[in-house]
Amino acid sequence: MGGLVKDLQSKEELDKVVSSHVDEPVILHFWATWCDASKQMDQVFSHLSTDFPHTHFFRVEAEEQPELSEAYAVSAVPFFVFFKDGKVVDTLEGANPSSLANKVAKVAGPINPGESAAPASLGMAAGPTVLETVKDLAKENGSSQKKSISEFGDSLNKRLEQLVNSHPVMLFMKGNPEQPKCGFSQKVVDILKGEGVEFGSFDILSDNEVREGLKKFSNWPTFPQLYCKGELLGGCDIAVAMHESGELKEVFSDHGVLTNGSKETEPGKGGISVSTGLSTSLNSRIASIINSSPVMLFMKGKPEEPKCGFSSKVVEILRQENMSFGSFNILEDDEVRQGLKVYSNWSSYPQLYIKGELIGGSDILLEMQKSGELKSVLIEKEVFPKETLEERLKKLVSSSPTMLFMKGTPDAPRCGFGSKVVNALQEEGVNFGSFDILSDEEARQGLKTFSNWPTFPQLYHNGELIGGCDIILEMKNSGELKSTLSE
């Protein structure tokens, strides 16, 4: 790797670079020795550094600089971070030379005044061989996405799954808990000991196959990596933040991981206790929340902002099933959070209920989705997927033999074009339905894509688009309108 690209060795060095070049763009390339796509993209990166001499180009080896990688949420390589005026203004994940060139040009400006510097400059500098190589790699690997597990081979895949699930809490680290080989691994070991939790560990320095395979398996390029019940929690910075906020203890508690001093309890079977021992008012309140929606999810955070990976997984499953669902953020109400564990005889979160009945947590939901059982339960309980926008638009378009989508109503049009079409239809004696697109932004925007027609009004007959204002007036003047709408 050559050119005008320099290597960064620490976050302190980066901070100095950014602060000393406030008036000039700074661009980072996070790469890894095991990723061919990031190596090839670095050739493109080097060529761009020659094209843009007033921009500062740096590379960071993601695994060797975990503090930097975690600071910029690098979860796959190649990954690029763009600084301007001392602040992060953009990022790019994956092997896409044109996007990289465009983003570099955007923060750096044209090579020469009046020039548009982007893919054209890249093509001249990098040459077709590099570009084709990178594009081929991107097609083969989808380097910004998690690789298919089959690429590792069944034996490695099974081995990694067995390792990840070999202990309720599993730490992949450099060295071992008694002799960590890096400061970040040491920190996570100290945190786990501080939480009083028993954990398994694996020294990734002792097995390069596991070391390289796990990066792709987890789509996480650095170590240490901490897992709970087979789910990746994150690296050092995430573990520190969760520990300091108390969230790590909650995750362990919610997933039945015992800590020193905690008492083991019989896991719940999902049934509702005959006598919960809760106050009548709390019992009634919890029942009311559970039944407030046919599908009800008790989770950490909100569907738009889940606060834990397990809650996020259930939200994703429900969205994949196209289900409408209610939710309750148990982090905002400790009385409900603790009471529901007793009420449901289920000690962890998230908890999903359908028609008032507890279905389970993330692992159960995932298994039910894979087996098709979840869809069967939803049908059995007469909980049907919400109507898609396309289905809704089809119904609207077909709700009347002749249907006009306009701004306002026929009695009170909100634009001149809509008014002209209304007058034309009325003069021809055509009965028609109408829909005010100003009253429904989702329908307004969706109809543009549905009809492949960007403006309003839009007139439909028997579910087929006739056209907009100009077409309708032309058809009226030629005598076609009435005959067409009479068919």
Secondary structure, DSSP 4 states (H G I P E B T S, - for coil): --TT-EE---HHHHHHHHHHTTTS-EEEEEE-TT-HHHHHHHHHHHHHHHH-TTSEEEEEETTT-HHHHHHTT--SSSEEEEEETTEEEEEEESS-HHHHHHHHHHHH--SSTT---SHHHHHHHHHHHHHHHHHHHHHHH-TTSPPPGGGG-HHHHHHHHHHHTSSSEEEEESEETTEESSHHHHHHHHHHHHHTB--EEEEGGG-HHHHHHHHHHHT--SS-EEEETTEEEESHHHHHHHHHHTHHHHHHHHTT--BTTPPP-PPP-SPPPSS----HHHHHHHHHHHTTSSEEEEESEETTEESSHHHHHHHHHHHHTT---EEEEGGG-HHHHHHHHHHHT--SS-EEEETTEEEE-HHHHHHHHHHTHHHHHHHHTT--PPPPHHHHHHHHHTSSSEEEEESB-SSSBSSHHHHHHHHHHHHTT---EEEEGGG-HHHHHHHHHHHT--SS-EEEETTEEEE-HHHHHHHHHHTHHHHHHH-
